[in-house]
Amino acid sequence: MEQQRLFLTIGLFFLLYLAYDAWQIEFGPKPEQVVQTQAVNNPEQATTADVPMGADTTTRPSTVPSSVPSVASAPQAKALTQAQRIKVETDVLRLEIDSQGGDVRIVDLVKYPKSNKDDTEAFRIMSDAEKDLFIAQSGFAAKRQANDGTVIAAPNHTTIYKAEKTEYKLADGKDSVKVNLSWTSPDNVEFVKTFEFKRGSYEITVTHQVKNNSKNTWRGNLYQQLQRKDYEDENQSSFIYTYTGGVLYSPDEKYQKIDFSDMSDEDFKRDVKNGWAAIIQHYFLAAWVPPVDSQQSYYSRDLGNSRYALGMKAKNEVQVASGSNTLFNNTLYVGPKIQQDLEKIAPGLELTVDYGVLTFIAKPIFWLMTKIHNFVGNWGWTIILLTILIKLVFYKLSEASYKSMANMRKVQPRLMALKERFGDDRQKMNQAMMKMYKEEKINPLGGCLPILVQIPVFIALYWVLLESVELRQADWILWFTDLSAKDPYFVLPLIMGVSMFIQQKLNPAPMDPMQAKIMGALPWVFTVFFAFFPSGLVLYWVVNNILSIAQQWYITKVVIKA
């Protein structure tokens, strides 16, 4: 097959791949889910629809008042209320905790500017503003006394805690800073919620201490959840799709997406040991990671007003005897998708850097990229060197392809003669072509198969360049100050289009006039298409095209004629 078909083949493969991916998201197998109604927690607190259920994880019994809203008739979520704000600043985080529930309400990533044009404004991943709500919550699900049915008092995310201070900052020379919030129940059970922040880390250790000063045994289940509104990221390109939504990991099911439409359709429920839950977006994520070997009941809920909750509740209740105390520890990660950091926190957490089905190819490519970057210190030159290495790896396949195409060029006049001879009699023409191929020892698929082998690598590299937060706002040279953004002057897309045009001229034109017109239009179609791609992706394609032109010239002019 002619070399021009390379771009048509790759383009078609991309479209089929993206169509399959979109079909899987929309119509593929859904996670096993159970529609489950919401029970009211601690009646002494606000009875909002987003408070997790108590100990009973089965469907709500019929004795529960019918006025309790269910997900089937999605409630209209109440606007978040505020109490006292506690501000915390470390070397990598700037955040605000609300004393109502001890919610993490605002998180700014100070090492990641919102825009490379103004590095003074940090990227805000979490916010309690209605338009882009994204917060982290934790507390205790209510229990009832077995003897009289009274509710055992416990703080949830509607409880007003008492704060020791309203401002905390990681001091010079210190490795961590702690924030303590406290609440005491009417029967004198003391709860202390502690956030620990460490230098250089996006991990937040969240500890709940229960000090039972009452006469009775305290019982409870800890829960933690993420709330997020399904809103459009203003920085997300409409030409590039990246997943935003819920993710659950379990040792059995591995990495599983639970998007907002799934949450809207029905509640999710699953018991998992050694798992985690997260809500991810392009380059960043927030995740709750429970202790190792803890059994958790994971859930999702539609809270109304395009707000959704994804979280977990300890499956087994903890009993704290009178006069004793117990600690509950969990990890909250809020930050960038840095793979080497994520894989240290929990198994599979690095999979939130979503390379799709070609992860097994993409991960080695990313590893190689990081090694190159450690050497050259610039992601633009890293992409160029990586492209050169990939071309070297596939040199023999490309050589076979170009040799086959050179042989096809030699017989092109004879093919045109056969077409004129047999006209519209395709059967006789194909028979004559196969006979000629056999006589000339030409494999008509020789120019195509080596290319098909390389396509999975191209797609894997596409996802590596698209998903890697390391390329966000990474500069190269001249006006290329953000390889994750489009080329503002469209120079790279134009060079890419010209290189495609030159490649076409180096190969025989298709015999079919319609196909020839399509192939002739491809360079300009791809130029427009790539004009809105991240410049790092276009840079790879430009270098690949230039190397392909040089390689083809060398093989056809030197290797074959030698």
N, C-alpha and C positions, 0 to 999 in steps of 0.2 A: 504493500500500500504506500501511497505517496506520503512524503514528510508533511505536506500541508495538513493531512488528516490528523496529525498529532494534536493540534489545538482544538479541532472539532471533537476528537475523542476525549481529550481531557475535559473540555467544557461540558460535553454530554455526561461524562462520568461524575463531574462535580454536581450537575443538576440532578442526576439520579440519586447520588449520595445524599444531597440536601433534601430532596423530596422524600427519600426513605426515612431520614432523620425526622422530618416534620410529620410524616405519617405515623411514625412510632410515638411521637409526642401526643398526637391528636387521637389516634385510633389504636395504638399498640396496647399490649396487655397492661392493665392497671394493677397496682398493688392490691393485695387482699385487704378489703376495707369493711368495716362494720358501721352501719349507721347507728349513732349513739346519741342519746339526748343528754342535755346538760343538767346537772343537779346543782342546787344552791349550796354554797359553802357557808362558812361561819355567819350566822344571821346577825351577830353583833357587828359585823362589818358590812360594807356595801355589798348587795347581792347582784353583782354584775354578771353578765352571761359568759364572760371569759375566764371565770375562776374554775380551775380543774375540779373534778369530782372527788369524792371522798374515797374510802377504802374499797367500796364496792365497784368493781370495774365492769360489771355486767350492764346490760341495758337497764335503763331506769325502770324501777318497779311501778306498777300501776297506782300505788298509794301516793306517789309524788304528785303534788298539786299540778293541775293541767296548765296553770299560769306560767310555769317555768318554761322559758323559750327553748325550742329545739332547733337543731341545725337545719332540719327539713324546711322550717319556716324561719329563714335566717334573721336573727335579731338585728336591729339597727344599733350598732355599737355606739356607746356613749363617748363623748369627747373626753380625753384624758384630763383629769384634774391634777393640780400641782399642790405640793406642800412646800417644804423647805428644800432648797437646792444645796447640794454639797459638791463643790468644785474640786477636781483632782487634776494634777498636772505631773506627767513624767517626761522622760526624754523623748518618748515616742507617742504618747497619748495625751489628749486633753479632753476631759469628759465631765459630765454632770450626772450626779446621782440624785434622785428625788427621794425625800424621806417617806413619801407615800409608797409603801411596799419595798423601798430600797431598789426601785427600778433604775437600770442604767438607761438614761434618757437621751443623752447627747454624747457622741464620741467623734472627736476630730483626730485624724492621723497626721501628726505634725510633720512627719518625714515625707508625706505625699501631698504636694500642693494640689489644689483643685484645678489649677491651670498653670501651664508652664509660662504663661505670659505674666502671671502674678504669683510669685512663690510665697507671698505673705499670708495668703488664705489657705488654710489646710483643708484637705478633702474631708467632708463630713459623711461618715458611713452610717451613723445612727442619729435619729432626730425624733422629737416628739411633736413636731409640727404636723398638722393634719394632712397636708398635701404630700408629704414624703415620710410618713411615720415608720419608724423601725426602732424597736426597743427590746431590751432583755429584762425578764422578770423571773422571780423565784419566790417560793413561800411554802406553806404547809397546807395540804388538803385537810378539810375538817373531819373530825371523828365524832362519834357519839358514844356516850357511856352505855355499856351493855345493860346496866340495871335500870336506869330511868330514862335513857334516851336523850339526855341533855348533851349539848355540844361541848366538846373539849376545846377550850380556847387555844387558838394558834394563829400566828400572823400569816396573812397571805399578801398578795401584791396590792391590796387596798388598805392595808394597815399603815397607820402613821407611826413611824419609828422616831426615836429621839437620837439626834446626832451630837457627838462630842464637840465637833468643830464644823465649820462650813467651808473651809478651804484647806487643802492638803497639797503639798508639793514635794516631789522627790528631791531631797537635799543633796548637795554636792558631797561626794564621798560615800553616800549611802547606796545600798543595793536594792532597797525596797521601801515601800511606804504602805501603811495599813489604815483603812477607814473602818471605824466601828459604829454600828447602829444598834440600838437596843429597844426592846419593848417588853413589858411585863404584863402578864395576864391578870385578871381579877383574882384568881386563886394562887397568885404569887409564883407562877412559872416564868422564869426569865429567859428571854431569847436575845442572843447577840448575833447580828449578821455582820461578818467581816469581809471586806474586799482587800486583797493584797496585790499590789502592783510591783513588778520587778523591773529593774533597769534593762532597757533594750528589748523588752518582751511585750508582746501583744496578748499574752496569757494573763487572765485575771483569776486568781484563786478566790472562790466564794465559799466561805465557811459559815454554817449555821450552828451555833452552840445552844443547846437546851439545858438549862439549869433548873431542875425540878425542886422547888422549895415548898411544894404543896404536900398535902397528906396522901394524895392519891397517885397512882401510876399514870404517867402521861403517855399518850399514844398518838402517833402521827406518821404521815407519809410526806416526804419532801418532793416538790415538783419544781421544774424550771422550764421556761418556755421563751420563745421569741415571737414577737408580734411585728408584723410588717404589712404595710399597705401595698396593694398591687398598683404601683405607679410606674410611669415611663421615665427612664433615666435620660435626662436632658443631654448627657454627654454620649449617649449610645447612638452610633450611626444606624440609620434606617437601612443601609445596604449590608450590614454585617449583623448576623444573629448570634447572640450569646445567651445562654440560659440564665434566667433569674427566677428563683423559686426555692422550694424546700428540697432538702436532701436528707436521706436517712441511710445510715450504714449499720449493717449487722453481719456477723461472721457467716451466716447462712446465705442471705440474699445479696451480700456485698453492697455495692453502691447503687442506690435507688433514688430516682427523682420523684418528688411529689409536688407537682406544680400547683399554682393557685386555682386553676380550673378543677383539678382533682379535689382540692379542699372544699371548693364550692359545691361540687356534686354530692359529696358525702364525707362524713368523718372518717379519718384514718385511725386504726387501732392495731397495735402489734406489741407483743411482749418480746423484748430483746435483752440479751446479756452481752456485755462488752460491745456496745454500739455507741452511736452519737447522732445528734440531730443538728442540722445547720440550715440557714437560709443564705444562699449565695447570689452573687451578682458578678458582673464583669470585673475581674481583678481582685475582688474583696469578698469577705464572708464574715458571718458571725456563727459560732457553733457552741453548743453546750455539750460537754464531755463528762459523763458521770464517772465515778470511781471504777476501777477494774473489778470485774466479776460481780458487779451489782446488776440485779434484775430490774429492768425498767419497763413500764407500760408507756409506749410512745403513742402520741395522739396528734391529730390536727383538728382545727375548728374554723369554720367560717363565722366571723364575728359581726358581719354586716358592714356596709359602707366600704366595701373592697378591702376590709381588714381581715387578716388571717393570723392564726396562732399555730405554731408547731412546737411541740415540747414533749416532756416525759415526766412520769411520776413514779417514784419508787414503788415497785409491786408489793414488797413486803413491808408492813408497818414496823416501826421501831418503837419499843417500849422503854421508857425512862422511869426507873423506880424512884420513889420519893427519896429525896436527899442526894440523888446522883445527877450526873450530867453526861451529855453525849454530843459528839461533833459530827456534822455532816459536811463533807468536802466535795466540791465540784469545780470544774474548770470552765471558764467562759473565754473563748478566743474571739477577739474582734480585731480584724486587721487584714493585711494583704495575703494573697495566696502564694506564700513563699514555701516551695515544696520541702526543702530540707528542714524547715522549722515545723511544718505541719506533720510530717511523718514521725517526728519525735514525740508529738503530743498524744496521738492515738492512731492505731492501725487504720489505714484507708483514708485518713483525713486529707492526705495529699491528693486524693482523687478528685477533690473539689476543683483542682486545676483540670478542667474537663476536656480531655483530648478525644473523647468518644470511643468508638470501637477500635480505633487504631492506637490506643494507648501503648500497647506493647512495642510499637515502632516509635511513637512520639517521645516516650521517656528516654530512650537511648540518644535520640537526636538532641533533646534538651540537655542531657548530661554532657554531650559533646560540645554544645554551644557554651555551656558554663565554663568548660575547660578552656575553650578558645578565648572567651571573654576575660578569664583570669590572666591570660597571657597578653592580650592586646588592649584591654581596658576600654573598649568602645564597641557598642552593640552593632553599629553600622558595619564596621570592618569585620565584626564577628560573623554577620550574615554573609558577607562576601566570601570570607575564608571557608565558612561552612558549605556554601554553594560549590566552591572549587573542590572541596573534599568529596562531596556527593557526586560531582561529575567524574572525579577520578575513580570512585568506587564502581560507577556504572560505565566506565570507559569501554570495556569489552562489549557490553551489550549495545552501547551506542555505535561502536565500530561495526558490529554485525548489522545493525539497522542501516547505517549509512552505506555500507557495501551493497546491501540488498537494494537500496534505493538507487545507487549508482548503476547497478545492473538493469534496474527497471528503466532508467533514463536511456540506456543504450538501445533497448528494444522499443522505446516509445514510438519511433516512426513506424515500426512493423505493427504495433498495436493500432495505430491510427489507420493503417492500410487495411487491417482486418475489419475494423469498424466500417470503413467505406465499402469493403467487399461484401460483408454479410448484412449490412444495413440494420434492419430491425429484427433479424433472426438471432435472438440472443442465445438460443441453445447451440446453434452451430458456431457462433462467435466464441462462446465460452469453451467449447470443445477445442477449437483452434488455438485459443489462448493457453489452455492447459497443456496442449501438445508442444507449443512453443516454449513454455516454461520448463517443461521436462527436457527438451532438447538443449536449452541454454543453462540447465541446472539452476534455475531461479526459484526461490521459495517466495510466492506472492505475499505470504504473511511475515516474511523475514524482517520487514521494516516496521511492522506493527507490534509484534509480540514483545520485543525488548522494551518498547515504550510502555506497554500495558503492565509489565513487571514493575516499572518505576512509578506508576501512578499512585499506589498506596503510600509510597514515601513522600511524594509531592503533597498529598492530602494531609498526611501526618505532620509534615513541616508547616503546612498552612495553619493547622490548629496550634502548633507550638508557638508560632509567631503571633497568633491572635490571642492566645490565652495567657501568655507569660507576662506577669506583672512587671518583670524586670525591664520589659521594653516600653512600659508606660512612661511617656515623657522622656525617653532616652534620646539623646541627641547624636548626630553623626557629624556632618560637616555643613558649612554654609548655612542655609535657611532650614536645614533638616534638624529641628530642635525637638521633635516628637515623632519617633518612628511608629507609634501607635495611631497617629493621625494621618490624614491624607496630605499629599504634597500640595501646599497652598498655591504653587505656581504651575502644577501639572506637568513638570518637566519629566519626571520619571515615567508617568503613563505615556507621554509622547514618545520617549525613547523606546519604551517597550513596544508600542505600536509599530515604530519604524523597524525595530529588530525583527518583529514578526513578518513584516512585509519583505524584508531582505531574505529571511528564511524561505518564504514562499518562492521567491525568484530563484533560489538555489535548487529548487526541485521541479520535476516535470509537472506541467499543468494537468489537472484531471481531464479525462476525455469527455466526461459528461458536462455539457455547457452549464446546466443548472448548478451542478456541484462546483464548477469553476467560479461562478458568480458568488456562491455562498462563501467559498474559501477566500475570494478576493475581498469580501466585505469583513471577514473576521478580524483582521488587524485593527480596523477602525471601531468595530463593535467592542472589542476587548479594550481598546484605548479608553473609550467612554466608560466602560464597566469598571476598569481599574482606576479611573480617575478618583473614585470615592473610596478606594481600598486604603488601609493603613500603608504608609510609605515603606515600612519595613517589609511587607509582603511584596509590594511592587519592586522594591530593590532586589529582593531575591529573584523575581521573575526576569528582571532586566539582565542581571548578571548571568542567570541561567541561559537566557537567549543568546547573549553575546558569546558565551563559552560554547554554546551549541553551534553557532555560526563558525567560529574558529575551528572547532573540532571537526565539523563536517568538511570544511575547506581542506584541512590537513589530511583527513582520511581519503577524500576523493582525489585530491591533487598529488598527494605524496604516497600514502600507504598503498592505495589500489594500483597506482601507476608504477610503483617500485618493482 
